[in-house]
Amino acid sequence: MPTKRPGRPRADVARDLRSLLLKTSRELLDEAGPGALSMREVARRAGCTHQAPYHYFEDRESILAALVTEGFDELARRLAAANDLARTEGVRAALLASGSAYIDFALSHPGVFRIMFRPDVCDPRRFPSLQQAGARAHAELERLVQIVHGTQASATLGSIYWAHVHGLACLIIDGPLALRLPSPRARRAHLRQVGARFADLMIGRAT
């Protein structure tokens, strides 16, 4: 009977543990922010040895980078799907859907969202894949501005659009709107009203 030799985990086991470590890290971020995330605490919560995370991640920042990369990838997919609506449902529908996609992403992943734009927590210069994912998400923002404004599209308008959705997301997650609008129903209604007014202003400017 052949004897098993020690070595690295099988590929399927490795994928499962890596996914578990990321899931655990995401939960820690949601619960208590980046200050609560350490390699030791992630390992403890995941039920593995303290050294196990180092098989998949060089350090704590590498875990954060993986989560932020996943976040930008998901955000880019959501924004792309919203932008695609312009072909079938019109410019206004795409603009409304894009705003909802951004804010819904933030509300679904608050811990990751809070660190996605903080180079002091996770420096994108260390992680090319993170930079590429961020560029894909930003390209969808630029695409939306192009859809709405055509030849009048500009970086200035891009910043206005970004500030609109990012500011709303922050106000809902950590700001005064979280206190003023405690129920999900009230938040959705307020966001619909703000989004509709913003769309009217932007489309009116484009015509």
C-alpha positions as CSV (number, residue, x, y, z in Angstrom):
1,M,0.0,0.0,0.0
2,P,1.6,3.4,-1.0
3,T,2.6,5.7,1.7
4,K,1.4,9.3,1.6
5,R,4.1,11.9,1.6
6,P,3.8,15.3,3.3
7,G,3.5,18.3,1.0
8,R,1.3,21.2,0.0
9,P,-2.5,20.8,0.2
10,R,-4.3,19.5,-2.9
11,A,-5.4,22.2,-5.3
12,D,-9.1,21.9,-4.3
13,V,-8.3,22.0,-0.6
14,A,-6.0,25.0,-1.2
15,R,-8.8,26.9,-3.0
16,D,-11.3,26.1,-0.3
17,L,-9.0,27.4,2.5
18,R,-8.0,30.5,0.6
19,S,-11.7,31.2,0.0
20,L,-12.4,30.6,3.7
21,L,-9.6,33.0,4.7
22,L,-11.0,35.7,2.5
23,K,-14.6,35.2,3.7
24,T,-13.4,35.4,7.3
25,S,-11.4,38.5,6.5
26,R,-14.4,40.1,4.9
27,E,-16.5,39.4,7.9
28,L,-13.9,41.0,10.2
29,L,-13.8,44.1,8.1
30,D,-17.6,44.4,8.2
31,E,-17.7,43.9,11.9
32,A,-14.8,46.0,13.2
33,G,-12.8,47.5,10.3
34,P,-9.3,47.0,9.2
35,G,-7.8,47.5,12.7
36,A,-9.4,44.2,13.7
37,L,-7.8,42.2,10.9
38,S,-4.6,40.4,11.6
39,M,-3.1,37.2,10.2
40,R,-3.4,35.5,13.6
41,E,-7.1,36.6,14.1
42,V,-8.0,35.4,10.6
43,A,-6.4,32.1,11.2
44,R,-8.1,31.7,14.6
45,R,-11.6,32.5,13.2
46,A,-11.0,30.3,10.1
47,G,-10.0,27.4,12.4
48,C,-6.6,26.8,10.9
49,T,-3.0,27.1,12.2
50,H,-1.4,30.5,12.6
51,Q,0.9,29.7,9.8
52,A,-1.7,28.5,7.3
53,P,-2.6,32.0,5.9
54,Y,1.0,32.6,4.9
55,H,0.7,29.8,2.4
56,Y,-1.7,32.0,0.4
57,F,-0.9,35.6,1.5
58,E,2.4,37.2,2.1
59,D,1.1,39.5,4.8
60,R,-2.0,41.3,6.1
61,E,-1.9,43.8,3.3
62,S,-2.0,41.0,0.8
63,I,-5.3,39.8,2.2
64,L,-6.7,43.3,2.0
65,A,-5.4,43.6,-1.6
66,A,-7.2,40.4,-2.6
67,L,-10.4,41.6,-1.0
68,V,-10.2,45.1,-2.7
69,T,-9.4,43.5,-6.0
70,E,-12.4,41.3,-5.8
71,G,-14.4,44.3,-4.8
72,F,-13.4,46.4,-7.8
73,D,-14.0,43.4,-10.1
74,E,-17.6,43.0,-8.7
75,L,-18.2,46.8,-8.9
76,A,-17.0,46.8,-12.5
77,R,-19.4,44.0,-13.4
78,R,-22.3,45.8,-11.8
79,L,-21.5,49.1,-13.5
80,A,-21.0,47.4,-16.8
81,A,-24.4,45.7,-16.6
82,A,-26.0,49.1,-15.7
83,N,-24.3,50.8,-18.6
84,D,-25.4,48.1,-21.0
85,L,-29.1,49.1,-20.3
86,A,-28.5,52.3,-22.4
87,R,-28.8,50.2,-25.6
88,T,-32.2,48.7,-24.6
89,E,-33.8,51.0,-22.1
90,G,-32.3,54.4,-22.7
91,V,-29.7,56.7,-21.2
92,R,-31.8,57.7,-18.2
93,A,-32.3,54.0,-17.2
94,A,-28.6,53.4,-17.5
95,L,-27.8,56.4,-15.4
96,L,-30.2,55.4,-12.6
97,A,-29.1,51.8,-12.7
98,S,-25.4,52.8,-12.5
99,G,-26.0,54.9,-9.4
100,S,-28.0,52.1,-7.8
101,A,-25.3,49.6,-8.7
102,Y,-22.6,51.6,-7.0
103,I,-24.5,52.3,-3.8
104,D,-25.9,48.7,-3.6
105,F,-22.4,47.4,-3.9
106,A,-21.3,49.6,-1.0
107,L,-24.2,48.6,1.2
108,S,-23.6,44.9,0.4
109,H,-19.9,45.0,1.2
110,P,-19.3,47.9,3.7
111,G,-16.1,46.6,5.1
112,V,-14.4,46.2,1.8
113,F,-15.9,49.5,0.4
114,R,-14.4,51.5,3.3
115,I,-10.9,50.5,2.3
116,M,-11.1,50.4,-1.5
117,F,-10.1,54.0,-1.8
118,R,-7.7,54.2,1.1
119,P,-4.0,53.7,0.0
120,D,-3.0,54.3,3.6
121,V,-4.7,50.9,4.4
122,C,-3.9,49.0,1.2
123,D,-1.3,50.6,-1.1
124,P,-2.3,49.7,-4.7
125,R,1.3,50.3,-5.9
126,R,2.2,46.9,-4.4
127,F,-0.4,45.0,-6.3
128,P,-0.7,45.3,-10.1
129,S,-3.9,43.2,-10.2
130,L,-5.6,45.6,-7.8
131,Q,-4.6,48.5,-10.0
132,Q,-6.0,46.7,-13.1
133,A,-9.3,45.9,-11.3
134,G,-9.6,49.5,-10.2
135,A,-9.0,50.7,-13.7
136,R,-11.7,48.5,-15.0
137,A,-14.2,49.9,-12.6
138,H,-13.2,53.5,-13.4
139,A,-13.5,52.8,-17.1
140,E,-17.2,52.0,-16.5
141,L,-17.6,55.3,-14.8
142,E,-16.0,57.0,-17.9
143,R,-18.2,55.0,-20.1
144,L,-21.3,56.2,-18.3
145,V,-20.3,59.8,-18.7
146,Q,-19.7,59.2,-22.4
147,I,-23.1,57.6,-22.7
148,V,-24.8,60.6,-21.1
149,H,-22.7,63.4,-22.5
150,G,-21.1,62.2,-25.7
151,T,-18.5,64.6,-27.0
152,Q,-19.0,66.8,-23.9
153,A,-17.8,64.1,-21.6
154,S,-14.8,65.2,-19.4
155,A,-12.8,64.2,-16.4
156,T,-14.6,67.0,-14.5
157,L,-18.0,65.4,-15.2
158,G,-16.6,62.0,-14.2
159,S,-15.6,63.4,-10.8
160,I,-19.1,64.9,-10.3
161,Y,-20.7,61.6,-11.1
162,W,-18.3,59.7,-8.8
163,A,-18.6,62.2,-6.0
164,H,-22.4,61.9,-6.2
165,V,-22.6,58.1,-5.7
166,H,-19.6,57.8,-3.4
167,G,-20.8,60.6,-1.2
168,L,-24.3,59.1,-0.9
169,A,-22.8,55.6,-0.1
170,C,-20.6,57.1,2.7
171,L,-23.5,59.1,4.1
172,I,-25.7,56.0,4.2
173,I,-23.1,53.6,5.6
174,D,-21.3,55.8,8.2
175,G,-22.8,59.3,8.0
176,P,-25.9,61.1,9.2
177,L,-28.2,59.5,6.7
178,A,-27.7,56.2,8.5
179,L,-29.3,57.8,11.5
180,R,-32.0,59.8,9.7
181,L,-33.0,56.8,7.6
182,P,-32.8,53.8,9.9
183,S,-35.0,51.4,7.8
184,P,-33.9,49.9,4.5
185,R,-37.3,50.9,3.0
186,A,-36.7,54.6,3.9
187,R,-33.2,54.5,2.5
188,R,-34.3,53.0,-0.8
189,A,-37.0,55.6,-1.2
190,H,-34.6,58.4,-0.4
191,L,-32.0,57.1,-2.8
192,R,-34.5,56.7,-5.6
193,Q,-35.6,60.3,-5.1
194,V,-32.0,61.6,-5.1
195,G,-31.0,59.5,-8.0
196,A,-34.0,60.6,-10.1
197,R,-33.3,64.3,-9.4
198,F,-29.6,63.8,-10.3
199,A,-30.5,62.1,-13.5
200,D,-32.8,64.9,-14.4
201,L,-30.1,67.5,-13.8
202,M,-27.4,65.6,-15.7
203,I,-29.6,64.6,-18.7
204,G,-30.9,68.2,-18.9
205,R,-27.3,69.4,-19.0
206,A,-26.5,67.0,-21.8
207,T,-29.4,68.2,-24.0
